[in-house]
Amino acid sequence: MSEHEILISGAGPTGLMLAGELALAGIDVALVEQRSTMAVAGRRAGGLHARSLEVLDQRGIVDRFLAEGQTYPNVGFHVALDISDFPTRHNYLLALRQERIERLLADWVEELGVPVHRGTEVLDIVEDETGVGVATAQGKTLRAGWLVGCDGGRSTVRKSAGIDFPGWDASTSWLIAEVSMREQPVLGFHETALGRHAMARLDDGETVGVVLAGQDPRAGGEPSLREFAVALKAAYGTDFGVHAPGFLSRFSDAARQAQDYRKGRVLLAGDAAHIHSPMGGQGLNLGLQDAVNLGWKLARVARGMSPETLLDTYQAERHPVAARVLKNTMAQGVLRYPGERTAVLGDFVSELLAMEEPRRHFAAMMSGLDIRYGLGEGHPLLGHRMPDLDITIDGSPARVFTLLRDAQPVLLNFGRQVAVDRWADRIKQVEARFEGVCQLPVIGAVDMPAAVLIRPDGHVAWAGDGAGLPAVLDAWFDRPLG
């Protein structure tokens, strides 16, 4: 039997990010992945939004991703929305395919010494008072104090734990493929009564990537080449002599969210906790940010440094974020419905988004830069992600994000020292100077407080001159009684 403090089922982007976060906290964590290799079928997700890039920057690895992707100044909600004026170092979308994102995260996780059990399929789980046992199809038995399901929309962990997955059934679906064609493809977008279809040449100059809209929402399983050819002819009037498929799949606009992100010693993150259509490219990013929110909390609980109630904040903070993504993807899907009436609605939405304030509002939502956790009333920074300010420490220039490399909480004092007394061994205290203007997306310039308490995930837990800080430190970083 293989035993670990924490076991993660699924070595996709969410699972890998979570493994890295736990390893930084010194946790004995391992990954279980059904795929025997890192190959990802098809092109899948294709980009990292601004907040995800900030998260990677906080851990000191963003340059690895920037070196291999292409930056674009826009995010999308029905129309392209410019974010190049947003107050962040990463005011762009980074186009980078999921397979490459996974490989870069896997390299980081390997450097941190996390074992990955590949070619291992989870069949069932059994929880008791001290941990979770995992049975696999390969006959291996694994055990851990905690299990996190990062195993996708059809999550075995979620189903085995008996966690409900309510939501909206699919109203339509798409076929997606990478194929060869004997006839010349029709590149670009193509509108029909079924919806908007698309074709593009892939990097090899020969293979054609195809997306076909308006398919049967009840269809399941992997599509056949015959089904794809029939759908291609319905959309374009010919099947283009399609052959030699390298990849065939389907996706829908079904939107579901786990009722509970935690049940006992079992937790969910990424697609195991929420599914939705790929409108706006938000799914992978949502999972990465789930992992960064959960990682430091689960590490503290697993090590007995915080009570289990700390894990309640994971669902309290991340469930509303995912619920909003489900709604905005459904709204974008409605704007894609074929028909003249929908087109009229789209014209009005485009007119609205051309205005400055709606543009900022929707662009911040799509990029993840507007996320604010409900930590109560107080300074405008409270609950928001801490901006990566240029500061001075001991007379030398520095950045706020460099203080978060080891995923530890930081108390940042700006000219007025705020003591942390009995929490000193749990909080990194930094004396700094800041002479610029602190700005938040949408909100604008905010006054800089005397001190800021930054959680390991980069969000502000407290900001002020000292009042109320002990209670906040007790809530987030005190050791449990007993």
Residue pairs with C-beta under 8 A, 6 or more apart in sequence:
1 141
1 142
1 143
2 30
2 117
2 140
2 141
2 142
2 143
3 142
3 143
3 144
4 28
4 29
4 30
4 142
4 143
4 144
4 145
5 27
5 28
5 29
5 144
5 145
5 146
5 302
6 22
6 27
6 28
6 29
6 30
6 144
6 145
6 146
6 147
6 148
6 298
6 302
7 29
7 30
7 31
7 32
7 132
7 134
7 142
7 143
7 144
7 146
7 147
7 148
8 15
8 18
8 19
8 29
8 30
8 31
8 32
8 147
8 148
8 150
9 15
9 31
9 32
9 122
9 134
9 147
9 148
9 149
9 150
9 151
9 155
9 156
9 157
10 31
10 32
10 33
10 149
10 150
10 151
10 152
10 155
10 270
10 272
11 19
11 31
11 32
11 33
11 35
11 102
11 106
11 116
11 118
11 150
12 98
12 102
12 150
12 152
12 270
12 271
12 287
13 45
13 98
13 101
13 102
13 105
13 270
13 284
13 287
13 288
14 150
14 269
14 270
14 271
14 284
14 287
14 288
14 290
14 291
15 31
15 33
15 148
15 150
15 151
15 269
15 270
15 291
16 31
16 102
16 105
16 106
16 108
16 109
17 105
17 287
17 288
17 291
17 292
17 295
18 148
18 150
18 269
18 290
18 291
18 294
18 295
19 29
19 30
19 31
19 109
19 112
19 114
20 59
20 105
20 108
20 109
20 112
20 114
20 295
21 291
21 292
21 294
21 295
21 296
21 299
21 407
21 456
22 29
22 114
22 295
22 298
22 299
23 29
23 109
23 112
23 113
23 114
24 59
24 112
24 295
24 406
24 407
25 295
25 296
25 299
25 300
25 303
25 407
26 299
26 303
27 299
27 302
27 303
29 114
30 114
30 115
30 116
30 117
30 142
30 144
31 109
31 114
31 115
31 116
31 117
32 117
32 120
32 122
32 134
32 136
32 142
33 116
33 117
33 118
33 119
33 120
34 119
34 120
34 121
34 122
34 151
35 118
35 119
36 118
36 119
37 118
38 99
38 102
38 103
38 106
39 99
40 97
40 98
40 99
40 102
41 247
41 249
42 176
42 178
42 247
42 249
43 97
43 98
43 178
43 202
43 209
43 247
44 97
44 98
44 99
45 97
45 98
45 101
45 278
45 281
45 283
45 284
46 95
46 96
46 97
46 98
46 281
47 69
47 93
47 94
47 95
47 96
47 281
48 56
48 65
48 69
48 93
48 94
48 96
48 101
48 284
48 285
49 75
49 93
49 281
49 282
49 285
49 366
49 367
49 368
50 83
50 86
50 88
50 90
50 91
50 92
50 93
50 367
50 368
50 369
51 285
51 289
51 367
51 368
51 369
51 371
51 385
52 284
52 285
52 288
52 289
52 368
53 62
53 65
53 66
53 90
53 94
54 62
54 88
54 89
54 90
54 385
54 388
54 401
54 458
55 288
55 289
55 292
55 457
55 458
56 62
56 65
57 89
57 90
57 388
57 401
58 401
58 404
58 405
58 458
59 108
59 404
59 405
59 407
60 402
60 405
61 104
61 108
62 90
64 104
64 107
64 108
65 94
65 96
65 101
65 104
66 94
68 96
68 100
68 104
69 94
69 95
69 96
69 100
70 94
70 95
70 96
71 92
71 93
71 94
71 95
72 92
72 93
72 94
72 95
73 82
73 83
73 84
73 91
73 92
73 93
74 80
74 81
74 82
74 83
74 93
75 81
75 83
75 93
75 280
75 363
75 366
75 367
76 280
76 281
76 366
77 280
77 328
77 332
77 353
77 362
77 363
77 365
77 366
78 332
78 335
78 346
78 349
78 350
78 353
79 349
79 350
79 353
79 354
81 353
81 359
81 362
81 363
81 366
82 359
82 363
83 91
83 92
83 93
83 363
83 364
83 367
83 369
84 91
84 92
85 91
86 363
86 364
86 367
86 369
86 441
87 387
87 439
87 440
87 441
88 369
88 387
88 388
88 441
89 388
93 281
93 367
98 284
101 284
106 116
109 116
110 116
117 140
117 142
119 138
120 136
120 137
120 138
120 140
121 136
121 137
121 138
121 156
122 134
122 135
122 136
122 137
122 151
122 156
122 157
122 160
123 135
123 136
123 137
123 156
124 134
124 135
124 156
124 160
125 132
125 133
125 134
125 135
125 147
125 157
125 160
125 161
125 266
126 132
126 133
126 135
127 133
127 147
127 161
127 264
127 265
127 266
130 145
131 143
131 144
131 145
131 146
131 265
132 143
132 144
132 145
132 146
132 147
132 265
132 266
133 141
133 142
133 143
134 141
134 142
134 143
134 144
134 147
135 141
136 142
145 265
145 302
146 265
146 266
146 267
146 298
146 301
146 302
147 157
147 265
147 266
147 267
148 157
148 266
148 267
148 268
148 269
148 294
148 298
149 155
149 156
149 157
149 158
149 161
149 266
149 267
149 268
149 269
149 272
150 268
150 269
150 270
150 272
150 287
150 291
151 157
151 158
151 272
152 270
152 271
152 272
153 256
153 271
153 272
153 275
155 268
155 271
155 272
157 266
157 268
157 272
158 165
158 258
158 268
158 272
158 273
161 263
161 264
161 266
162 263
163 258
163 259
163 260
163 263
163 266
163 268
164 258
164 259
164 260
165 256
165 257
165 258
165 259
166 256
166 257
166 259
167 254
167 255
167 256
167 257
167 275
167 326
168 254
168 255
168 256
168 326
168 330
169 217
169 254
170 217
170 218
170 252
170 253
170 254
171 217
171 253
171 333
172 195
172 213
172 214
172 215
172 217
172 252
172 253
172 333
173 215
173 216
173 217
173 219
173 250
173 251
173 252
173 253
174 211
174 212
174 213
174 215
174 250
174 251
174 252
175 210
175 211
175 212
175 215
175 223
175 227
175 228
175 231
175 248
175 249
175 250
176 209
176 210
176 211
176 212
176 247
176 248
176 249
176 250
176 251
177 209
177 210
177 228
177 245
177 247
177 248
177 249
178 202
178 207
178 208
178 209
178 210
178 245
178 246
178 247
179 207
179 208
179 210
179 228
179 242
179 243
179 244
179 245
179 246
179 248
180 206
180 207
180 208
180 242
180 243
180 244
180 245
181 208
181 240
181 241
181 242
181 243
182 240
182 241
182 242
182 243
183 238
183 240
183 241
184 240
185 199
185 201
185 208
185 210
185 240
186 199
186 236
187 199
187 200
187 201
188 198
188 199
188 200
189 196
189 197
189 198
190 196
190 197
190 198
190 199
190 235
190 236
191 197
191 338
192 214
192 235
192 338
193 214
193 338
194 212
194 213
194 214
194 234
194 235
194 338
195 213
195 214
195 336
195 337
195 338
196 213
196 336
196 338
197 210
197 211
197 212
197 213
197 235
197 236
198 209
198 210
198 211
199 208
199 209
199 210
199 211
200 208
200 209
201 207
201 208
201 209
202 208
202 209
207 246
210 232
212 228
212 231
212 232
212 235
213 235
213 336
214 235
214 338
215 231
215 250
217 252
217 253
217 254
219 250
222 248
222 249
222 250
223 248
223 249
223 250
224 248
225 242
225 243
225 245
225 248
228 242
228 245
228 248
229 239
229 242
230 239
232 238
232 239
232 240
232 242
233 239
251 277
251 278
252 277
253 276
253 277
253 329
253 330
253 333
254 275
254 276
254 277
255 275
255 276
255 277
255 326
255 329
255 330
256 274
256 275
256 276
256 326
257 273
257 274
257 275
257 319
257 322
257 323
257 326
258 268
258 272
258 273
258 274
260 315
261 267
261 268
261 269
261 273
261 314
261 315
261 318
261 319
262 268
262 311
262 312
262 314
262 315
267 294
267 298
267 311
267 314
269 287
269 290
269 291
269 294
270 286
270 287
270 290
270 291
271 283
271 287
273 290
273 318
273 322
274 286
274 322
274 325
274 326
275 283
276 282
276 283
276 325
276 326
276 329
276 330
277 329
277 330
277 332
277 333
278 329
279 328
279 329
279 332
279 333
279 336
280 328
280 329
280 332
280 366
282 325
282 328
282 329
282 366
282 368
283 325
285 368
286 321
286 322
286 325
289 318
289 321
289 368
289 371
290 318
290 322
292 457
292 458
293 314
293 317
293 318
293 457
294 314
294 318
295 407
295 456
295 457
296 407
296 455
296 456
296 457
297 306
297 310
297 311
297 313
297 314
298 311
298 314
300 306
300 310
300 477
301 307
301 308
301 310
301 311
304 479
304 480
305 426
305 477
305 479
305 480
306 476
306 477
306 478
306 479
306 480
307 480
310 476
316 374
317 373
317 374
320 374
321 371
324 365
328 365
328 366
334 342
334 345
335 342
335 345
335 346
335 349
336 342
352 358
353 359
353 362
360 441
360 442
361 370
361 442
364 370
364 441
364 442
367 441
369 385
369 441
370 441
370 442
371 384
371 385
372 383
372 384
373 383
373 459
374 383
375 382
375 383
375 460
375 461
376 382
378 462
378 463
378 464
378 468
379 446
379 447
379 449
379 460
379 463
379 464
380 440
380 443
380 446
381 438
381 440
381 446
381 449
381 452
381 460
381 463
382 460
382 461
382 462
382 463
383 459
383 460
384 440
384 459
384 460
385 458
385 459
385 460
386 400
386 452
386 454
386 458
386 459
386 460
387 400
387 438
387 439
387 440
388 399
388 400
388 401
389 399
389 400
389 434
389 436
389 438
390 397
390 398
390 399
390 434
390 436
391 397
391 398
391 399
391 400
391 412
391 432
391 433
391 434
392 398
392 432
392 433
392 434
392 435
393 430
393 431
393 432
393 433
394 431
398 432
400 412
400 454
401 458
403 410
403 412
403 428
403 430
403 454
404 410
404 454
404 456
404 458
407 456
408 427
408 428
408 456
409 426
409 427
409 428
409 453
409 454
409 455
409 456
409 461
409 476
409 477
410 427
410 428
410 429
410 430
410 453
410 454
411 418
411 420
411 427
411 428
411 429
411 430
411 451
411 452
411 453
411 454
412 430
412 432
412 451
412 452
412 453
412 454
413 429
413 430
413 431
413 432
413 450
413 451
414 432
414 433
414 434
414 448
414 449
414 450
414 451
414 452
415 433
415 450
416 450
416 451
416 465
417 431
418 450
418 451
418 465
418 466
418 469
419 466
420 427
420 429
420 469
420 473
421 470
423 473
423 477
423 478
426 477
427 453
427 473
427 477
434 448
437 445
438 445
438 446
438 447
438 448
439 445
439 446
440 446
449 463
449 464
449 465
450 464
450 465
450 466
451 463
451 464
451 465
451 466
451 469
452 460
452 462
452 463
453 460
453 461
453 462
453 463
453 469
453 472
453 473
454 460
454 461
455 461
455 476
461 472
461 476
462 468
462 469
462 472
